[in-house]
Amino acid sequence: MSITMASSAIGEYGKGRSKAMKILIGYDGSDCANAALEDLGRAGLPTDVEVIVMTAVDVFIPPKFESEEDEEEFHRYVPHGVKLAHERNAQRLAEADALAAQGGENLRAMFPDWRVETEALADTPHWALINEIDSRKPDLVVVGSHGRSAFGRMILGSVSQRILYEAKCSVRIARGRTLIADTPIRLVLGTDGSPDADAMLDAVAARDWQKGTQVKLITASESFAQYGTDPADQMERIEDIQTLAAKKLSESGLEVFPVVKIGDPKDSIVLEAEAWGADCIFLGAVGHRFMERFLLGSVSSAVAARAHCSVEIIRKR
């Protein structure tokens, strides 16, 4: 069961704005969560955006009672220690509501044109986000790569990982980084010709990127010999994939640098992004498995866990 505290309403903003992009942001007030908000400034997002900033706290809040008599009856038989626990939980939910409101204010300051709603939930964070995704159906969910725990800083946070696996929409796992002034936005796109990779290319091409945004377009393949296929045929297929992808991206005003990597995509994409100082890696959620053997889809989660920059996994609607 989840209990909601809503700080503002978004319904009226949505009237007549069916094309607005809808974003759900999981926010816990950590440095990583604040970096995730700042990271959105380099994500090519439009001005017509509806955002929900959500904070979840894992506590139990008793359901609302239908009458004062029912509430009195409930409290009459509840031990004093349980009553104190309920009071502490209510205080924690109120603190979560204030935290979400602060995150919303930070976001409004960065993106004045966005319409921002904030919300606090009494629920396990990953389930709260998943339930909100199912009910609100956002286009994109944004989470930091880890939360407040010290252990979470060593690996991809458990909340981020669960959202990446279970969300039915695109997911951006945001990581902040130190920027040099006047540095152009740099993106790494992994493409393998699969439907999800094509959906990723469409999503990137449709965004409002700053002038001068650069794209390194990577197609990575394992060693050809182990699959018993003709290297010349494989390379011709890769060149076709890259030519079509580069044309689509160039037509949207992006500066494109095609790259072919021979080796494990898990390593190739991450290392290329780190060496280039990329702001974000974009991948399709599922790539070719047995037919094309580029294995992009199987490495999306590995790249999200290992990358030093933000990673956005695009899911085809």
N, C-alpha and C positions, 0 to 999 in steps of 0.2 A: 504494500500500500504506500502511496506517496501523497504527501500533503504539500500543497502549493501556496506560496505567498507571492502574489503578483504586484509589482511596483508601478506598472503602467500598462496601458492597453494599446494594442496594435491593430485591432480589427478595423477601426474606422480609417486607418491609413491605407489599408489594403483595398478599399473600395475603388473600382475602376482602374486598378493598377495590377492587372493580372500578370504583367511581364516583369514585375519587380523580382529581383533575385532574393531568395530567402536563405538566410544564414543562421545556423544555431551554433553558439559559442559556449563551450564548457569552460567555466572560469572559477578558480579557487583562490585568487589573490596572490599566488606565488610569483616569483620572478619570472618563471617560465610562462605563466599565464599572461603576465603583462607584456612579455616579449612577443607572445602570440598575437596580441592586439596590435602592437607596433608593426609586426611582420605583415599585416594585412595591407599596409600602405604600399607594399611592393608586390601585391598579388594581382594587379590589373583589374580590380573589381569595379563595377559601374557605380554611378551615383544613386541610381534607383535601387535601393537595397532595404529590405526589412530584416532586422536582426533581433534575435533573442539571446541575451546574455544570461546563462543559467548557472547557478551555484547549487550544488547538492551537498547535504550533510547526512551522514549515515546514523540517523536517530529514529526512535519510534515516538510518534505523536498520537495520542488517543483520538479516535474519530470525533467529529462534532456530534453533540447530542441533539435529539429532536426537541427536547424540552428541558427546562431547569430541573424538573423533578427527576428525569432520567440521569442528569449529571450529578445531582445530589445523591441519588441511589448508588451511582457508580463510586463516588468518592467515599461513601460511608463504609464500603467494604474493602477499599484499597489500602494496603499498609502504608504507613507514613513514609518509609523509605522509597516506595514506588512513586508516591506523590512527589517527593523531592526529585526523583529521577525525571519525572514528566516535566517538572518546572525547569530543570537544567536543560532538557532537550528542547523545550520551547524557547529558552534563551539562545541556545545554539542555532536554532532555525532563524530567530530574529537577527542574529549576527550574520548568518549566511545571506539573509535578505539585504542587509546593509552592505555586505561585500559585493553582491551582485549589482546593487545600485551604484557602488563606486566604480565597478568595471564598466557599467553603462555610461556613467559620466565621462570616464576616460575615453571611451569609444566615441561619444558625441563630440568631444573636443577635437579628436583626430579627424572625424568624418561628419561635419555638420549637416550634410544633406541626408544622411542615413536616418531611418526611423527605427528607434531602439526601444525594445521592451526588456525588462529585467525580471528575473524569476528565481525564487528559492524553493527547493524541494527537500522534503525529508525522505530520503531514499538512498540506496547505495549508488554512488556516482555513475558507474557505467550503466546500471539499469535505468537510472533516471534519464540519462542521455538517450539511450536506446528507445525508451518509451516515448520521449519527446520527438525523436526522429520519426517513429511510426505514426504518431498522432498529427504532427505539424507538417511532415513531409518537406523538409528543407531541401534546397539544391546543394547545400554544402554544410558540413559540420566541421568546426575548427576546435582543436584541442592542442594544449601544449604537449611536448614530448614526455614530460614527467611532471609530477605534482610536488607537494611539499616534503615528502619523505626523502631522507638522505639516500636510501637504497635506490629510490626511483631515479636518481641522477646517474646511476651507473648503466642502466638499461632502459629500453623503451618502457615507459610507465604502463602499469597493468590496465589502467583506464584507457589510455591511448590505443593499446593493443586490442582490447576488446572491441572498442568502437571501430577500429580499422577492419576487423574481421566480420562484425555483425551488422554494421550500418548498411542501410539499403540506398544510401546516397554517396556522393563523393565526400572524401575525408581529407582534410588538410592537417597534418601533424606539424605544428609550427615550432621552429627553433630560432631564437634571436641570435644575431651576430653583430660584431662591430663593423660599421660601415665607414668607408673612406668617402669624403665629400666628393660629390659630382660623379660617383661611380654609377655606370649604367646598370639597369636591372639585367641580371644574367640568369638564364633558365637552362636547365638540362632536360631534354625530352627523350625518353626511351620509346622507340617505336619498332614494331615487328610486323606490321600489316594486319594485325588482328582487328576484329570489330571494336574491341574496347580501346585499343591503341588509336584507332581512327576517331572514336568518340573523344578521346583525350585531345587529339589534334584539333578537332572542331571546337572544343571548349576553350583551349588556349587561344586559338585564332579569333574567337568571338569576344575576348576580353578587351578592356580599354587600357592598353599598355602605354607607358611613357615613350615618347620619341627616343629612339636610340636603344631600345630594349634588344638584347642579344639572345639568341637561342643556339645552343649546341645540340644538334639532332643526332642521337646515338642509336645505332643498331648494333647490338652485341650478340655474338654467336659463340657457342662452344666450338671446340675444334671440329672441323668438318669430317675428319677421317673416321672418328668414332661412330659416325652415323652411316658410313658406307655410301655417301652421296657424292655426286660430282661437284667439286669445289667451284668450277666455272659456272655451273647452273645455279648453285647457291648464291654466288656473288652477283650474278645477273639479277636474281630475285631481290637481293638486298638493295642493289642500285635502283631498281624500279620503285621499291618501297620508299627509299629516301628521296628520289626525284619528285614523286607525287606529294610527299609530306612537305618538302622544302618549298614547293610551288604554293601550296595552300598557306603556309606560314608567311612567306614573303609577300603574298598578296594582301595580307592583313597588316603590313608595315613592319614586320619583324625582320631583324638582320639574322640570317640563318647560316650556321656552319655545320655541314654534314660530317659525321665521323662514323667510321666502321671500326669496331673493336672485335678482335678474335680472342675469345676467352670467356671466362665465367661472367655472365651479366651482373651477378651480385657484386662482384669486385669492380668490374669495368665502369659501371655507371657511378658508383659511389666515389671511386678514386678520381674519375674525370671531373666530377662536380667539385670535389675538394680542391683539386689542383687549379681549377678555373675560378674558384671563389664564387660558385653559383649561389644565388638567393634561394632557389627552389628546384627540386626535381619533380617532374610530372610523369606519371605512369598510368597506363590503363590497369584496371583491376585484374583482368584476366587476359593472358596472351595465348599464342598458339602453343600447344603442348606437344602432340605427337606428329602433327603434319609438318609444321614449319621448323620445329625444333629450336626456335630461338629462345624459348624458355622465359620470356619476359614476365608472363603472368605469374610464374612460380616464384619469382624473386621480389615481387612488390613489397611483401611484408619484411623481407630481409633488408631491402634498401631503406625502408622506413625506419628500421631499427638501427642501421649502421650509419646513415648519412649524418654529416655535420651541418647540414642546412635543412630548411623546411622540405617536406615531401607532401605532394598532393596526389592522391590516388583517385582517378576519375572513374566513376561507375556509370555505365550506360543505362539510361532510364528505360 
